[in-house]
Amino acid sequence: MWDQRYSDKEFVYGTQANDFLKSEYARIPKGGRVLCLAEGEGRNAVFLAQQGYEVTAVDQSSVGLQKAERLANESGVSISTIVADLVDYDIGHDQWDGIVSIAAHLPAWLRKKVHGQVKGALKNNGVFILEAYTERHLEMTGVGGPPDKAMLMALVELEDELKGLDFIVAAEVERDISEGKYHQGESAVVQIVARKGPID
């Protein structure tokens, strides 16, 4: 499905970074290593590289990541890309200053597995940034998010899955989104910014 979606000539989610990420990225330690999960066509990874971060983008679609590399090249920056399914991909231990998850909608079992690895994968003072659609979005007029309720996210679940991190932002909000043709209009999302504190 994703190779087919990304085979469109245009960038189907646009080339501009997600607004929430743009407002919060500076919490990630300056110049640090950042992992972008389910990064698709690369708009968020390229934005972070432009801010001086060393960025790795992982996605299951080679077509999407080819577009990400093209966007990086056209933007005068460099990113690393890894074609991998998050079912098999190990996000590592104590190696990221930031982990970014923007609209990375996964089956609940896989989401719990990935989120369960986040704390261990972050360095001390590393930051996790997430925005995803909530079930409330199904009642909104905007376009975006998976039609499968089970893949939508809720704040209460995320707080449990990301236990052990210090939450800086943790909210369900309604906002207008304009990101290419597949994320448009009135939307309901959950937003998380959480930091890994030093070990006691």
C-alpha positions as MATLAB code, in Angstrom:
seq = 'MWDQRYSDKEFVYGTQANDFLKSEYARIPKGGRVLCLAEGEGRNAVFLAQQGYEVTAVDQSSVGLQKAERLANESGVSISTIVADLVDYDIGHDQWDGIVSIAAHLPAWLRKKVHGQVKGALKNNGVFILEAYTERHLEMTGVGGPPDKAMLMALVELEDELKGLDFIVAAEVERDISEGKYHQGESAVVQIVARKGPID';
ca = [
       0.000    0.000    0.000;
       2.672    2.544    0.997;
       4.868    2.003   -2.068;
       1.783    2.602   -4.192;
       0.787    5.750   -2.281;
       4.303    7.211   -2.430;
       4.672    6.427   -6.133;
       2.618    9.576   -6.813;
       4.856   12.220   -8.423;
       3.903   14.832   -5.849;
       4.704   14.606   -2.143;
       1.404   13.248   -0.868;
       1.920   14.655    2.661;
       3.655   17.796    1.410;
       7.267   18.855    1.872;
       6.835   21.018    4.978;
       7.419   19.558    8.434;
       4.554   18.877   10.809;
       3.527   22.042   12.722;
       3.711   20.411   16.149;
       7.219   19.125   15.453;
       8.258   22.614   14.279;
       6.993   24.093   17.546;
       8.726   21.533   19.810;
      11.862   20.200   18.058;
      14.215   22.596   19.895;
      13.680   20.560   23.078;
      15.854   17.854   21.473;
      19.507   18.436   22.489;
      21.131   20.645   19.849;
      23.022   18.833   17.098;
      21.990   15.434   18.442;
      21.091   12.156   16.740;
      17.406   11.827   15.868;
      15.398    8.805   14.718;
      12.222    9.452   12.687;
       9.816    6.495   12.803;
       7.616    5.608    9.793;
       9.046    8.695    8.102;
       7.654    8.138    4.598;
       8.653   10.874    2.158;
      10.987   12.581    4.604;
       9.536   16.035    5.273;
      10.160   15.894    9.033;
      13.603   14.288    8.730;
      14.731   16.914    6.215;
      13.470   19.738    8.426;
      15.416   18.369   11.404;
      18.567   17.972    9.287;
      18.177   21.634    8.291;
      18.231   22.499   12.014;
      21.598   20.756   12.410;
      20.522   17.332   13.674;
      22.000   14.030   12.499;
      18.861   12.284   11.267;
      17.983    8.666   10.508;
      14.642    8.002    8.806;
      13.160    4.510    8.976;
      10.173    3.364    6.910;
       8.933    0.143    5.307;
       8.573    1.861    1.910;
      11.672    2.116   -0.260;
       9.669    4.353   -2.631;
       8.910    6.813    0.182;
      12.510    6.897    1.350;
      13.803    7.483   -2.185;
      11.634   10.601   -2.220;
      13.011   11.508    1.230;
      16.570   11.304   -0.107;
      15.584   13.415   -3.110;
      13.988   16.044   -0.860;
      17.095   16.111    1.345;
      19.328   16.532   -1.698;
      17.165   19.337   -3.082;
      17.204   20.988    0.356;
      20.999   20.815    0.637;
      21.117   18.450    3.611;
      21.946   14.819    4.261;
      19.846   12.178    6.046;
      20.346    8.442    6.587;
      17.512    6.158    5.468;
      16.723    2.606    6.518;
      14.097    0.490    4.756;
      12.648   -1.661    7.540;
       9.347   -2.774    8.989;
       9.008   -1.680   12.616;
       7.953   -5.270   13.380;
      11.616   -6.273   12.916;
      13.522   -3.028   13.452;
      15.397   -2.615   16.736;
      15.543    1.068   17.676;
      18.606    0.407   19.802;
      19.724    1.335   23.304;
      20.989    4.639   24.673;
      21.704    6.037   21.220;
      19.193    8.772   20.284;
      18.907   12.366   21.473;
      15.474   12.464   19.888;
      12.869   10.041   18.565;
      10.073   11.456   16.400;
       6.759    9.751   15.618;
       4.450   11.827   13.421;
       1.287   10.024   12.255;
       3.050    6.665   12.673;
      -0.140    4.665   13.115;
       0.576    1.043   13.977;
      -1.483   -1.917   15.145;
      -1.867   -1.629   18.928;
       0.419   -4.591   19.687;
       3.217   -3.158   17.551;
       2.743    0.383   18.855;
       3.095   -0.928   22.439;
       6.234   -2.839   21.476;
       7.857    0.200   19.816;
       6.847    2.609   22.592;
       8.138    0.119   25.145;
      11.590    0.469   23.540;
      11.633    4.287   23.470;
      12.925    4.964   26.992;
      15.816    2.530   26.599;
      16.671    3.842   23.144;
      16.914    7.480   24.252;
      20.066    8.929   25.789;
      19.701   10.788   29.086;
      17.825   14.048   28.424;
      16.712   12.619   25.077;
      13.248   13.673   23.905;
      10.357   11.782   22.308;
       7.934   13.795   20.154;
       4.673   12.305   18.879;
       1.562   13.504   17.100;
      -1.124   11.054   15.966;
      -4.814   11.016   15.176;
      -7.321   10.076   17.898;
     -10.675    8.319   17.670;
     -12.411   11.704   17.917;
     -10.994   12.428   14.439;
     -13.514   10.000   12.933;
     -16.222   12.577   13.797;
     -14.312   15.499   12.243;
     -14.532   16.880    8.709;
     -10.783   16.705    8.024;
      -8.961   14.095    5.947;
      -6.289   11.962    7.639;
      -5.517    9.028    9.857;
      -6.285    5.332    9.453;
      -9.949    4.266    9.142;
      -9.253    1.432   11.601;
     -10.157    2.584   15.134;
      -7.626    0.154   16.607;
      -4.761    2.097   14.995;
      -5.806    5.472   16.403;
      -4.197    6.649   19.639;
      -5.396    7.964   22.997;
      -3.532    9.977   25.604;
      -4.324    7.588   28.442;
      -2.800    4.659   26.511;
       0.302    6.613   25.523;
       0.948    7.740   29.100;
       0.933    4.077   30.101;
       3.074    2.886   27.159;
       5.678    5.640   27.748;
       5.882    5.232   31.511;
       9.198    6.323   32.967;
       9.536    9.409   30.743;
       8.878   12.916   32.057;
       5.955   14.427   30.146;
       6.401   18.038   29.036;
       3.382   18.075   26.702;
       0.583   15.506   26.941;
      -2.720   16.563   25.385;
      -5.532   15.655   23.038;
      -6.366   18.681   20.881;
      -8.339   19.714   17.834;
      -6.459   21.664   15.190;
      -6.424   22.488   11.499;
      -3.845   20.482    9.543;
      -2.576   21.127    6.018;
      -0.030   18.477    4.967;
      -0.418   17.424    1.349;
      -3.589   15.797    0.094;
      -3.921   13.118    2.783;
      -3.754   15.305    5.932;
      -6.157   18.211    5.493;
      -8.615   20.218    7.547;
     -10.233   19.958   10.953;
      -8.443   17.211   12.881;
      -8.314   15.610   16.328;
      -4.857   14.568   17.505;
      -2.854   13.546   20.533;
       0.433   15.359   21.156;
       3.303   14.139   23.335;
       6.674   15.608   24.247;
       8.465   13.511   26.873;
      12.024   13.554   28.163;
      14.201   10.807   29.581;
      15.636   12.100   32.827;
      19.063   11.141   34.163;
      19.319    7.826   35.991;
      19.016    8.309   39.776;
];
